[in-house]
Amino acid sequence: MRTNQVRVYLSAMACILLSGLRRVGLKATELAQAQVSTIRLKMLNIGAQILASARKVWVSMASSYPSQDL
């Protein structure tokens, strides 16, 4: 019972974070009114190389990514 409750909390937090991303970060894009599953499919389910330093984070996507302009 407790593990299921933690899973529901994490799912709710993820939904709130993606809603904030949509409201703030995707305001002037075609995903401004998209559902959470669409944002997850188009933006988060991609292969990327992430390099992090003390001050910056670089995200390198493949050049053949279909939604690269987004």
PDB file of N, CA, C, O and CB in Angstrom:
ATOM      1  N   MET A   1       0.821  -1.188   0.000  1.00  0.00           N
ATOM      2  CA  MET A   1       0.000   0.000   0.000  1.00  0.00           C
ATOM      3  C   MET A   1       0.873   1.262   0.000  1.00  0.00           C
ATOM      4  O   MET A   1       0.577   2.216  -0.720  1.00  0.00           O
ATOM      5  CB  MET A   1      -0.938  -0.007   1.208  1.00  0.00           C
ATOM      6  N   ARG A   2       1.924   1.273   0.787  1.00  0.00           N
ATOM      7  CA  ARG A   2       2.776   2.446   0.897  1.00  0.00           C
ATOM      8  C   ARG A   2       3.556   2.696  -0.398  1.00  0.00           C
ATOM      9  O   ARG A   2       3.734   3.850  -0.789  1.00  0.00           O
ATOM     10  CB  ARG A   2       3.740   2.285   2.069  1.00  0.00           C
ATOM     11  N   THR A   3       4.021   1.647  -1.062  1.00  0.00           N
ATOM     12  CA  THR A   3       4.758   1.838  -2.312  1.00  0.00           C
ATOM     13  C   THR A   3       3.851   2.390  -3.401  1.00  0.00           C
ATOM     14  O   THR A   3       4.292   3.191  -4.225  1.00  0.00           O
ATOM     15  CB  THR A   3       5.386   0.520  -2.771  1.00  0.00           C
ATOM     16  N   ASN A   4       2.613   1.980  -3.415  1.00  0.00           N
ATOM     17  CA  ASN A   4       1.670   2.513  -4.392  1.00  0.00           C
ATOM     18  C   ASN A   4       1.418   4.001  -4.125  1.00  0.00           C
ATOM     19  O   ASN A   4       1.281   4.781  -5.067  1.00  0.00           O
ATOM     20  CB  ASN A   4       0.341   1.721  -4.351  1.00  0.00           C
ATOM     21  N   GLN A   5       1.357   4.393  -2.866  1.00  0.00           N
ATOM     22  CA  GLN A   5       1.148   5.792  -2.517  1.00  0.00           C
ATOM     23  C   GLN A   5       2.341   6.638  -2.957  1.00  0.00           C
ATOM     24  O   GLN A   5       2.157   7.752  -3.448  1.00  0.00           O
ATOM     25  CB  GLN A   5       0.915   5.940  -1.007  1.00  0.00           C
ATOM     26  N   VAL A   6       3.551   6.128  -2.788  1.00  0.00           N
ATOM     27  CA  VAL A   6       4.742   6.853  -3.228  1.00  0.00           C
ATOM     28  C   VAL A   6       4.735   6.999  -4.737  1.00  0.00           C
ATOM     29  O   VAL A   6       5.096   8.053  -5.260  1.00  0.00           O
ATOM     30  CB  VAL A   6       6.021   6.137  -2.765  1.00  0.00           C
ATOM     31  N   ARG A   7       4.332   5.959  -5.440  1.00  0.00           N
ATOM     32  CA  ARG A   7       4.253   6.023  -6.897  1.00  0.00           C
ATOM     33  C   ARG A   7       3.241   7.065  -7.356  1.00  0.00           C
ATOM     34  O   ARG A   7       3.485   7.772  -8.334  1.00  0.00           O
ATOM     35  CB  ARG A   7       3.889   4.657  -7.466  1.00  0.00           C
ATOM     36  N   VAL A   8       2.118   7.169  -6.670  1.00  0.00           N
ATOM     37  CA  VAL A   8       1.114   8.186  -7.012  1.00  0.00           C
ATOM     38  C   VAL A   8       1.662   9.585  -6.751  1.00  0.00           C
ATOM     39  O   VAL A   8       1.437  10.491  -7.553  1.00  0.00           O
ATOM     40  CB  VAL A   8      -0.187   7.964  -6.204  1.00  0.00           C
ATOM     41  N   TYR A   9       2.383   9.776  -5.634  1.00  0.00           N
ATOM     42  CA  TYR A   9       2.988  11.070  -5.342  1.00  0.00           C
ATOM     43  C   TYR A   9       3.996  11.465  -6.413  1.00  0.00           C
ATOM     44  O   TYR A   9       3.996  12.607  -6.873  1.00  0.00           O
ATOM     45  CB  TYR A   9       3.663  11.041  -3.976  1.00  0.00           C
ATOM     46  N   LEU A  10       4.851  10.534  -6.812  1.00  0.00           N
ATOM     47  CA  LEU A  10       5.852  10.830  -7.841  1.00  0.00           C
ATOM     48  C   LEU A  10       5.202  11.139  -9.181  1.00  0.00           C
ATOM     49  O   LEU A  10       5.653  12.027  -9.905  1.00  0.00           O
ATOM     50  CB  LEU A  10       6.817   9.660  -7.994  1.00  0.00           C
ATOM     51  N   SER A  11       4.162  10.420  -9.505  1.00  0.00           N
ATOM     52  CA  SER A  11       3.447  10.675 -10.755  1.00  0.00           C
ATOM     53  C   SER A  11       2.789  12.053 -10.736  1.00  0.00           C
ATOM     54  O   SER A  11       2.817  12.770 -11.735  1.00  0.00           O
ATOM     55  CB  SER A  11       2.389   9.589 -10.999  1.00  0.00           C
ATOM     56  N   ALA A  12       2.203  12.417  -9.612  1.00  0.00           N
ATOM     57  CA  ALA A  12       1.577  13.739  -9.493  1.00  0.00           C
ATOM     58  C   ALA A  12       2.622  14.852  -9.583  1.00  0.00           C
ATOM     59  O   ALA A  12       2.380  15.882 -10.213  1.00  0.00           O
ATOM     60  CB  ALA A  12       0.803  13.848  -8.166  1.00  0.00           C
ATOM     61  N   MET A  13       3.776  14.648  -8.958  1.00  0.00           N
ATOM     62  CA  MET A  13       4.843  15.650  -9.032  1.00  0.00           C
ATOM     63  C   MET A  13       5.357  15.801 -10.460  1.00  0.00           C
ATOM     64  O   MET A  13       5.633  16.916 -10.903  1.00  0.00           O
ATOM     65  CB  MET A  13       5.998  15.272  -8.094  1.00  0.00           C
ATOM     66  N   ALA A  14       5.489  14.690 -11.185  1.00  0.00           N
ATOM     67  CA  ALA A  14       5.937  14.754 -12.573  1.00  0.00           C
ATOM     68  C   ALA A  14       4.925  15.504 -13.434  1.00  0.00           C
ATOM     69  O   ALA A  14       5.303  16.282 -14.309  1.00  0.00           O
ATOM     70  CB  ALA A  14       6.165  13.340 -13.131  1.00  0.00           C
ATOM     71  N   CYS A  15       3.662  15.273 -13.186  1.00  0.00           N
ATOM     72  CA  CYS A  15       2.618  15.963 -13.946  1.00  0.00           C
ATOM     73  C   CYS A  15       2.650  17.466 -13.667  1.00  0.00           C
ATOM     74  O   CYS A  15       2.471  18.267 -14.584  1.00  0.00           O
ATOM     75  CB  CYS A  15       1.230  15.387 -13.600  1.00  0.00           C
ATOM     76  N   ILE A  16       2.875  17.850 -12.425  1.00  0.00           N
ATOM     77  CA  ILE A  16       2.955  19.265 -12.065  1.00  0.00           C
ATOM     78  C   ILE A  16       4.185  19.913 -12.700  1.00  0.00           C
ATOM     79  O   ILE A  16       4.108  21.041 -13.188  1.00  0.00           O
ATOM     80  CB  ILE A  16       2.996  19.431 -10.533  1.00  0.00           C
ATOM     81  N   LEU A  17       5.321  19.204 -12.695  1.00  0.00           N
ATOM     82  CA  LEU A  17       6.525  19.744 -13.323  1.00  0.00           C
ATOM     83  C   LEU A  17       6.353  19.927 -14.824  1.00  0.00           C
ATOM     84  O   LEU A  17       6.772  20.945 -15.376  1.00  0.00           O
ATOM     85  CB  LEU A  17       7.706  18.836 -13.050  1.00  0.00           C
ATOM     86  N   LEU A  18       5.739  18.949 -15.489  1.00  0.00           N
ATOM     87  CA  LEU A  18       5.515  19.082 -16.931  1.00  0.00           C
ATOM     88  C   LEU A  18       4.493  20.170 -17.241  1.00  0.00           C
ATOM     89  O   LEU A  18       4.583  20.828 -18.277  1.00  0.00           O
ATOM     90  CB  LEU A  18       5.050  17.752 -17.518  1.00  0.00           C
ATOM     91  N   SER A  19       3.537  20.359 -16.365  1.00  0.00           N
ATOM     92  CA  SER A  19       2.574  21.440 -16.555  1.00  0.00           C
ATOM     93  C   SER A  19       3.270  22.798 -16.449  1.00  0.00           C
ATOM     94  O   SER A  19       2.974  23.714 -17.217  1.00  0.00           O
ATOM     95  CB  SER A  19       1.434  21.337 -15.520  1.00  0.00           C
ATOM     96  N   GLY A  20       4.187  22.921 -15.502  1.00  0.00           N
ATOM     97  CA  GLY A  20       4.966  24.161 -15.387  1.00  0.00           C
ATOM     98  C   GLY A  20       5.871  24.372 -16.582  1.00  0.00           C
ATOM     99  O   GLY A  20       6.031  25.501 -17.047  1.00  0.00           O
ATOM    100  N   LEU A  21       6.469  23.295 -17.090  1.00  0.00           N
ATOM    101  CA  LEU A  21       7.290  23.389 -18.294  1.00  0.00           C
ATOM    102  C   LEU A  21       6.461  23.879 -19.469  1.00  0.00           C
ATOM    103  O   LEU A  21       6.911  24.717 -20.250  1.00  0.00           O
ATOM    104  CB  LEU A  21       7.926  22.033 -18.623  1.00  0.00           C
ATOM    105  N   ARG A  22       5.254  23.354 -19.591  1.00  0.00           N
ATOM    106  CA  ARG A  22       4.375  23.759 -20.695  1.00  0.00           C
ATOM    107  C   ARG A  22       3.981  25.218 -20.551  1.00  0.00           C
ATOM    108  O   ARG A  22       3.957  25.957 -21.535  1.00  0.00           O
ATOM    109  CB  ARG A  22       3.116  22.872 -20.747  1.00  0.00           C
ATOM    110  N   ARG A  23       3.672  25.638 -19.334  1.00  0.00           N
ATOM    111  CA  ARG A  23       3.201  26.999 -19.098  1.00  0.00           C
ATOM    112  C   ARG A  23       4.311  28.028 -19.277  1.00  0.00           C
ATOM    113  O   ARG A  23       4.065  29.106 -19.819  1.00  0.00           O
ATOM    114  CB  ARG A  23       2.617  27.113 -17.705  1.00  0.00           C
ATOM    115  N   VAL A  24       5.524  27.719 -18.834  1.00  0.00           N
ATOM    116  CA  VAL A  24       6.616  28.697 -18.865  1.00  0.00           C
ATOM    117  C   VAL A  24       7.545  28.486 -20.052  1.00  0.00           C
ATOM    118  O   VAL A  24       7.810  29.423 -20.805  1.00  0.00           O
ATOM    119  CB  VAL A  24       7.416  28.628 -17.576  1.00  0.00           C
ATOM    120  N   GLY A  25       8.037  27.275 -20.225  1.00  0.00           N
ATOM    121  CA  GLY A  25       9.064  27.020 -21.224  1.00  0.00           C
ATOM    122  C   GLY A  25       8.555  26.830 -22.641  1.00  0.00           C
ATOM    123  O   GLY A  25       9.279  27.088 -23.603  1.00  0.00           O
ATOM    124  N   LEU A  26       7.317  26.383 -22.777  1.00  0.00           N
ATOM    125  CA  LEU A  26       6.774  26.118 -24.115  1.00  0.00           C
ATOM    126  C   LEU A  26       5.679  27.103 -24.486  1.00  0.00           C
ATOM    127  O   LEU A  26       4.789  26.775 -25.271  1.00  0.00           O
ATOM    128  CB  LEU A  26       6.232  24.698 -24.194  1.00  0.00           C
ATOM    129  N   LYS A  27       5.736  28.296 -23.936  1.00  0.00           N
ATOM    130  CA  LYS A  27       4.662  29.283 -24.103  1.00  0.00           C
ATOM    131  C   LYS A  27       4.434  29.665 -25.561  1.00  0.00           C
ATOM    132  O   LYS A  27       3.282  29.741 -25.988  1.00  0.00           O
ATOM    133  CB  LYS A  27       4.976  30.528 -23.302  1.00  0.00           C
ATOM    134  N   ALA A  28       5.465  29.904 -26.327  1.00  0.00           N
ATOM    135  CA  ALA A  28       5.312  30.406 -27.703  1.00  0.00           C
ATOM    136  C   ALA A  28       5.571  29.323 -28.741  1.00  0.00           C
ATOM    137  O   ALA A  28       5.941  29.636 -29.872  1.00  0.00           O
ATOM    138  CB  ALA A  28       6.258  31.577 -27.944  1.00  0.00           C
ATOM    139  N   THR A  29       5.386  28.067 -28.384  1.00  0.00           N
ATOM    140  CA  THR A  29       5.627  26.980 -29.329  1.00  0.00           C
ATOM    141  C   THR A  29       4.323  26.270 -29.654  1.00  0.00           C
ATOM    142  O   THR A  29       3.262  26.607 -29.129  1.00  0.00           O
ATOM    143  CB  THR A  29       6.655  25.982 -28.765  1.00  0.00           C
ATOM    144  N   GLU A  30       4.429  25.284 -30.526  1.00  0.00           N
ATOM    145  CA  GLU A  30       3.233  24.517 -30.891  1.00  0.00           C
ATOM    146  C   GLU A  30       2.804  23.569 -29.779  1.00  0.00           C
ATOM    147  O   GLU A  30       1.704  23.019 -29.836  1.00  0.00           O
ATOM    148  CB  GLU A  30       3.485  23.728 -32.169  1.00  0.00           C
ATOM    149  N   LEU A  31       3.640  23.366 -28.775  1.00  0.00           N
ATOM    150  CA  LEU A  31       3.290  22.503 -27.650  1.00  0.00           C
ATOM    151  C   LEU A  31       2.738  23.278 -26.463  1.00  0.00           C
ATOM    152  O   LEU A  31       2.675  22.739 -25.358  1.00  0.00           O
ATOM    153  CB  LEU A  31       4.494  21.714 -27.218  1.00  0.00           C
ATOM    154  N   ALA A  32       2.342  24.518 -26.662  1.00  0.00           N
ATOM    155  CA  ALA A  32       1.830  25.342 -25.569  1.00  0.00           C
ATOM    156  C   ALA A  32       0.525  24.795 -25.007  1.00  0.00           C
ATOM    157  O   ALA A  32       0.242  24.991 -23.825  1.00  0.00           O
ATOM    158  CB  ALA A  32       1.627  26.770 -26.042  1.00  0.00           C
ATOM    159  N   GLN A  33      -0.268  24.122 -25.811  1.00  0.00           N
ATOM    160  CA  GLN A  33      -1.539  23.556 -25.361  1.00  0.00           C
ATOM    161  C   GLN A  33      -1.530  22.028 -25.398  1.00  0.00           C
ATOM    162  O   GLN A  33      -2.590  21.405 -25.352  1.00  0.00           O
ATOM    163  CB  GLN A  33      -2.679  24.087 -26.220  1.00  0.00           C
ATOM    164  N   ALA A  34      -0.363  21.429 -25.479  1.00  0.00           N
ATOM    165  CA  ALA A  34      -0.259  19.973 -25.612  1.00  0.00           C
ATOM    166  C   ALA A  34      -0.517  19.268 -24.287  1.00  0.00           C
ATOM    167  O   ALA A  34      -0.353  19.841 -23.210  1.00  0.00           O
ATOM    168  CB  ALA A  34       1.117  19.588 -26.141  1.00  0.00           C
ATOM    169  N   GLN A  35      -0.923  18.021 -24.400  1.00  0.00           N
ATOM    170  CA  GLN A  35      -1.110  17.202 -23.207  1.00  0.00           C
ATOM    171  C   GLN A  35       0.241  16.722 -22.703  1.00  0.00           C
ATOM    172  O   GLN A  35       1.241  16.777 -23.418  1.00  0.00           O
ATOM    173  CB  GLN A  35      -2.040  16.003 -23.499  1.00  0.00           C
ATOM    174  N   VAL A  36       0.256  16.250 -21.462  1.00  0.00           N
ATOM    175  CA  VAL A  36       1.492  15.788 -20.843  1.00  0.00           C
ATOM    176  C   VAL A  36       2.094  14.632 -21.630  1.00  0.00           C
ATOM    177  O   VAL A  36       3.313  14.574 -21.798  1.00  0.00           O
ATOM    178  CB  VAL A  36       1.240  15.366 -19.395  1.00  0.00           C
ATOM    179  N   SER A  37       1.269  13.713 -22.114  1.00  0.00           N
ATOM    180  CA  SER A  37       1.777  12.560 -22.867  1.00  0.00           C
ATOM    181  C   SER A  37       2.422  12.992 -24.182  1.00  0.00           C
ATOM    182  O   SER A  37       3.395  12.375 -24.615  1.00  0.00           O
ATOM    183  CB  SER A  37       0.644  11.566 -23.145  1.00  0.00           C
ATOM    184  N   THR A  38       1.907  14.026 -24.818  1.00  0.00           N
ATOM    185  CA  THR A  38       2.491  14.528 -26.057  1.00  0.00           C
ATOM    186  C   THR A  38       3.839  15.184 -25.797  1.00  0.00           C
ATOM    187  O   THR A  38       4.779  14.996 -26.568  1.00  0.00           O
ATOM    188  CB  THR A  38       1.543  15.520 -26.730  1.00  0.00           C
ATOM    189  N   ILE A  39       3.939  15.943 -24.729  1.00  0.00           N
ATOM    190  CA  ILE A  39       5.223  16.565 -24.375  1.00  0.00           C
ATOM    191  C   ILE A  39       6.245  15.491 -24.063  1.00  0.00           C
ATOM    192  O   ILE A  39       7.400  15.588 -24.476  1.00  0.00           O
ATOM    193  CB  ILE A  39       5.063  17.522 -23.169  1.00  0.00           C
ATOM    194  N   ARG A  40       5.829  14.477 -23.342  1.00  0.00           N
ATOM    195  CA  ARG A  40       6.736  13.378 -22.994  1.00  0.00           C
ATOM    196  C   ARG A  40       7.198  12.645 -24.244  1.00  0.00           C
ATOM    197  O   ARG A  40       8.367  12.273 -24.349  1.00  0.00           O
ATOM    198  CB  ARG A  40       6.053  12.396 -22.028  1.00  0.00           C
ATOM    199  N   LEU A  41       6.304  12.436 -25.180  1.00  0.00           N
ATOM    200  CA  LEU A  41       6.638  11.720 -26.400  1.00  0.00           C
ATOM    201  C   LEU A  41       7.567  12.523 -27.295  1.00  0.00           C
ATOM    202  O   LEU A  41       8.530  11.974 -27.831  1.00  0.00           O
ATOM    203  CB  LEU A  41       5.381  11.365 -27.154  1.00  0.00           C
ATOM    204  N   LYS A  42       7.298  13.816 -27.469  1.00  0.00           N
ATOM    205  CA  LYS A  42       8.075  14.626 -28.401  1.00  0.00           C
ATOM    206  C   LYS A  42       9.367  15.174 -27.828  1.00  0.00           C
ATOM    207  O   LYS A  42      10.327  15.381 -28.569  1.00  0.00           O
ATOM    208  CB  LYS A  42       7.250  15.750 -28.880  1.00  0.00           C
ATOM    209  N   MET A  43       9.414  15.417 -26.514  1.00  0.00           N
ATOM    210  CA  MET A  43      10.584  16.084 -25.957  1.00  0.00           C
ATOM    211  C   MET A  43      11.414  15.218 -25.016  1.00  0.00           C
ATOM    212  O   MET A  43      12.631  15.390 -24.943  1.00  0.00           O
ATOM    213  CB  MET A  43      10.152  17.304 -25.237  1.00  0.00           C
ATOM    214  N   LEU A  44      10.796  14.307 -24.306  1.00  0.00           N
ATOM    215  CA  LEU A  44      11.533  13.580 -23.281  1.00  0.00           C
ATOM    216  C   LEU A  44      11.940  12.172 -23.688  1.00  0.00           C
ATOM    217  O   LEU A  44      12.864  11.615 -23.096  1.00  0.00           O
ATOM    218  CB  LEU A  44      10.719  13.511 -22.048  1.00  0.00           C
ATOM    219  N   ASN A  45      11.290  11.586 -24.666  1.00  0.00           N
ATOM    220  CA  ASN A  45      11.629  10.240 -25.105  1.00  0.00           C
ATOM    221  C   ASN A  45      12.583  10.273 -26.290  1.00  0.00           C
ATOM    222  O   ASN A  45      12.349   9.603 -27.296  1.00  0.00           O
ATOM    223  CB  ASN A  45      10.367   9.468 -25.469  1.00  0.00           C
ATOM    224  N   ILE A  46      13.631  11.028 -26.181  1.00  0.00           N
ATOM    225  CA  ILE A  46      14.611  11.130 -27.251  1.00  0.00           C
ATOM    226  C   ILE A  46      15.977  10.757 -26.706  1.00  0.00           C
ATOM    227  O   ILE A  46      16.229  10.882 -25.507  1.00  0.00           O
ATOM    228  CB  ILE A  46      14.629  12.554 -27.859  1.00  0.00           C
ATOM    229  N   GLY A  47      16.833  10.312 -27.561  1.00  0.00           N
ATOM    230  CA  GLY A  47      18.191  10.003 -27.155  1.00  0.00           C
ATOM    231  C   GLY A  47      19.052  11.246 -27.274  1.00  0.00           C
ATOM    232  O   GLY A  47      19.082  11.887 -28.325  1.00  0.00           O
ATOM    233  N   ALA A  48      19.738  11.582 -26.223  1.00  0.00           N
ATOM    234  CA  ALA A  48      20.590  12.765 -26.230  1.00  0.00           C
ATOM    235  C   ALA A  48      21.804  12.514 -25.353  1.00  0.00           C
ATOM    236  O   ALA A  48      21.779  11.688 -24.440  1.00  0.00           O
ATOM    237  CB  ALA A  48      19.813  14.014 -25.746  1.00  0.00           C
ATOM    238  N   GLN A  49      22.854  13.239 -25.650  1.00  0.00           N
ATOM    239  CA  GLN A  49      24.054  13.183 -24.833  1.00  0.00           C
ATOM    240  C   GLN A  49      24.062  14.425 -23.955  1.00  0.00           C
ATOM    241  O   GLN A  49      23.950  15.544 -24.455  1.00  0.00           O
ATOM    242  CB  GLN A  49      25.353  13.089 -25.712  1.00  0.00           C
ATOM    243  N   ILE A  50      24.194  14.232 -22.657  1.00  0.00           N
ATOM    244  CA  ILE A  50      24.166  15.341 -21.720  1.00  0.00           C
ATOM    245  C   ILE A  50      25.538  15.479 -21.083  1.00  0.00           C
ATOM    246  O   ILE A  50      26.058  14.539 -20.481  1.00  0.00           O
ATOM    247  CB  ILE A  50      23.072  15.137 -20.642  1.00  0.00           C
ATOM    248  N   LEU A  51      26.114  16.658 -21.223  1.00  0.00           N
ATOM    249  CA  LEU A  51      27.403  16.975 -20.614  1.00  0.00           C
ATOM    250  C   LEU A  51      27.173  18.078 -19.595  1.00  0.00           C
ATOM    251  O   LEU A  51      26.553  19.096 -19.905  1.00  0.00           O
ATOM    252  CB  LEU A  51      28.463  17.405 -21.691  1.00  0.00           C
ATOM    253  N   ALA A  52      27.667  17.882 -18.390  1.00  0.00           N
ATOM    254  CA  ALA A  52      27.451  18.873 -17.332  1.00  0.00           C
ATOM    255  C   ALA A  52      28.782  19.300 -16.742  1.00  0.00           C
ATOM    256  O   ALA A  52      29.674  18.486 -16.503  1.00  0.00           O
ATOM    257  CB  ALA A  52      26.533  18.310 -16.227  1.00  0.00           C
ATOM    258  N   SER A  53      28.888  20.589 -16.517  1.00  0.00           N
ATOM    259  CA  SER A  53      30.042  21.139 -15.813  1.00  0.00           C
ATOM    260  C   SER A  53      29.515  21.845 -14.561  1.00  0.00           C
ATOM    261  O   SER A  53      28.344  21.706 -14.208  1.00  0.00           O
ATOM    262  CB  SER A  53      30.871  22.128 -16.734  1.00  0.00           C
ATOM    263  N   ALA A  54      30.360  22.575 -13.921  1.00  0.00           N
ATOM    264  CA  ALA A  54      29.934  23.267 -12.706  1.00  0.00           C
ATOM    265  C   ALA A  54      28.950  24.395 -13.000  1.00  0.00           C
ATOM    266  O   ALA A  54      28.135  24.739 -12.144  1.00  0.00           O
ATOM    267  CB  ALA A  54      31.142  23.821 -11.975  1.00  0.00           C
ATOM    268  N   ARG A  55      29.014  24.977 -14.203  1.00  0.00           N
ATOM    269  CA  ARG A  55      28.166  26.130 -14.512  1.00  0.00           C
ATOM    270  C   ARG A  55      27.160  25.910 -15.626  1.00  0.00           C
ATOM    271  O   ARG A  55      26.154  26.617 -15.691  1.00  0.00           O
ATOM    272  CB  ARG A  55      29.016  27.273 -14.870  1.00  0.00           C
ATOM    273  N   LYS A  56      27.407  24.940 -16.510  1.00  0.00           N
ATOM    274  CA  LYS A  56      26.538  24.777 -17.678  1.00  0.00           C
ATOM    275  C   LYS A  56      26.154  23.316 -17.872  1.00  0.00           C
ATOM    276  O   LYS A  56      26.838  22.402 -17.411  1.00  0.00           O
ATOM    277  CB  LYS A  56      27.227  25.310 -18.939  1.00  0.00           C
ATOM    278  N   VAL A  57      25.046  23.128 -18.564  1.00  0.00           N
ATOM    279  CA  VAL A  57      24.602  21.799 -18.975  1.00  0.00           C
ATOM    280  C   VAL A  57      24.364  21.851 -20.472  1.00  0.00           C
ATOM    281  O   VAL A  57      23.592  22.686 -20.944  1.00  0.00           O
ATOM    282  CB  VAL A  57      23.305  21.346 -18.200  1.00  0.00           C
ATOM    283  N   TRP A  58      25.017  20.969 -21.232  1.00  0.00           N
ATOM    284  CA  TRP A  58      24.843  20.901 -22.674  1.00  0.00           C
ATOM    285  C   TRP A  58      24.036  19.659 -23.013  1.00  0.00           C
ATOM    286  O   TRP A  58      24.298  18.577 -22.487  1.00  0.00           O
ATOM    287  CB  TRP A  58      26.211  20.891 -23.404  1.00  0.00           C
ATOM    288  N   VAL A  59      23.055  19.815 -23.891  1.00  0.00           N
ATOM    289  CA  VAL A  59      22.251  18.701 -24.379  1.00  0.00           C
ATOM    290  C   VAL A  59      22.498  18.606 -25.872  1.00  0.00           C
ATOM    291  O   VAL A  59      22.160  19.524 -26.619  1.00  0.00           O
ATOM    292  CB  VAL A  59      20.718  18.889 -24.054  1.00  0.00           C
ATOM    293  N   SER A  60      23.087  17.499 -26.313  1.00  0.00           N
ATOM    294  CA  SER A  60      23.398  17.295 -27.729  1.00  0.00           C
ATOM    295  C   SER A  60      22.471  16.219 -28.283  1.00  0.00           C
ATOM    296  O   SER A  60      22.539  15.056 -27.885  1.00  0.00           O
ATOM    297  CB  SER A  60      24.898  16.896 -27.929  1.00  0.00           C
ATOM    298  N   MET A  61      21.601  16.629 -29.212  1.00  0.00           N
ATOM    299  CA  MET A  61      20.684  15.686 -29.850  1.00  0.00           C
ATOM    300  C   MET A  61      21.229  15.289 -31.216  1.00  0.00           C
ATOM    301  O   MET A  61      22.090  15.970 -31.773  1.00  0.00           O
ATOM    302  CB  MET A  61      19.264  16.297 -29.985  1.00  0.00           C
ATOM    303  N   ALA A  62      20.729  14.205 -31.738  1.00  0.00           N
ATOM    304  CA  ALA A  62      21.143  13.749 -33.053  1.00  0.00           C
ATOM    305  C   ALA A  62      20.663  14.737 -34.117  1.00  0.00           C
ATOM    306  O   ALA A  62      19.639  15.397 -33.941  1.00  0.00           O
ATOM    307  CB  ALA A  62      20.595  12.331 -33.336  1.00  0.00           C
ATOM    308  N   SER A  63      21.395  14.834 -35.199  1.00  0.00           N
ATOM    309  CA  SER A  63      21.023  15.778 -36.254  1.00  0.00           C
ATOM    310  C   SER A  63      19.788  15.319 -37.023  1.00  0.00           C
ATOM    311  O   SER A  63      19.190  16.114 -37.749  1.00  0.00           O
ATOM    312  CB  SER A  63      22.186  15.969 -37.217  1.00  0.00           C
ATOM    313  N   SER A  64      19.396  14.067 -36.881  1.00  0.00           N
ATOM    314  CA  SER A  64      18.227  13.550 -37.586  1.00  0.00           C
ATOM    315  C   SER A  64      16.975  13.553 -36.717  1.00  0.00           C
ATOM    316  O   SER A  64      15.994  12.898 -37.069  1.00  0.00           O
ATOM    317  CB  SER A  64      18.499  12.148 -38.077  1.00  0.00           C
ATOM    318  N   TYR A  65      16.975  14.265 -35.600  1.00  0.00           N
ATOM    319  CA  TYR A  65      15.814  14.341 -34.728  1.00  0.00           C
ATOM    320  C   TYR A  65      14.689  15.071 -35.431  1.00  0.00           C
ATOM    321  O   TYR A  65      14.895  16.197 -35.884  1.00  0.00           O
ATOM    322  CB  TYR A  65      16.166  15.037 -33.408  1.00  0.00           C
ATOM    323  N   PRO A  66      13.495  14.475 -35.545  1.00  0.00           N
ATOM    324  CA  PRO A  66      12.419  15.067 -36.356  1.00  0.00           C
ATOM    325  C   PRO A  66      11.864  16.396 -35.805  1.00  0.00           C
ATOM    326  O   PRO A  66      11.445  17.246 -36.591  1.00  0.00           O
ATOM    327  CB  PRO A  66      11.290  14.078 -36.472  1.00  0.00           C
ATOM    328  N   SER A  67      11.852  16.587 -34.514  1.00  0.00           N
ATOM    329  CA  SER A  67      11.313  17.826 -33.939  1.00  0.00           C
ATOM    330  C   SER A  67      12.429  18.748 -33.475  1.00  0.00           C
ATOM    331  O   SER A  67      12.309  19.402 -32.439  1.00  0.00           O
ATOM    332  CB  SER A  67      10.377  17.512 -32.769  1.00  0.00           C
ATOM    333  N   GLN A  68      13.495  18.800 -34.228  1.00  0.00           N
ATOM    334  CA  GLN A  68      14.660  19.561 -33.826  1.00  0.00           C
ATOM    335  C   GLN A  68      14.379  21.061 -33.776  1.00  0.00           C
ATOM    336  O   GLN A  68      14.927  21.752 -32.918  1.00  0.00           O
ATOM    337  CB  GLN A  68      15.801  19.282 -34.767  1.00  0.00           C
ATOM    338  N   ASP A  69      13.556  21.572 -34.657  1.00  0.00           N
ATOM    339  CA  ASP A  69      13.259  23.005 -34.668  1.00  0.00           C
ATOM    340  C   ASP A  69      12.419  23.428 -33.478  1.00  0.00           C
ATOM    341  O   ASP A  69      12.422  24.603 -33.111  1.00  0.00           O
ATOM    342  CB  ASP A  69      12.548  23.379 -35.947  1.00  0.00           C
ATOM    343  N   LEU A  70      11.706  22.503 -32.870  1.00  0.00           N
ATOM    344  CA  LEU A  70      10.864  22.796 -31.703  1.00  0.00           C
ATOM    345  C   LEU A  70      11.729  23.126 -30.508  1.00  0.00           C
ATOM    346  O   LEU A  70      11.209  23.402 -29.427  1.00  0.00           O
ATOM    347  CB  LEU A  70       9.938  21.611 -31.376  1.00  0.00           C
TER     348      LEU A  70
END
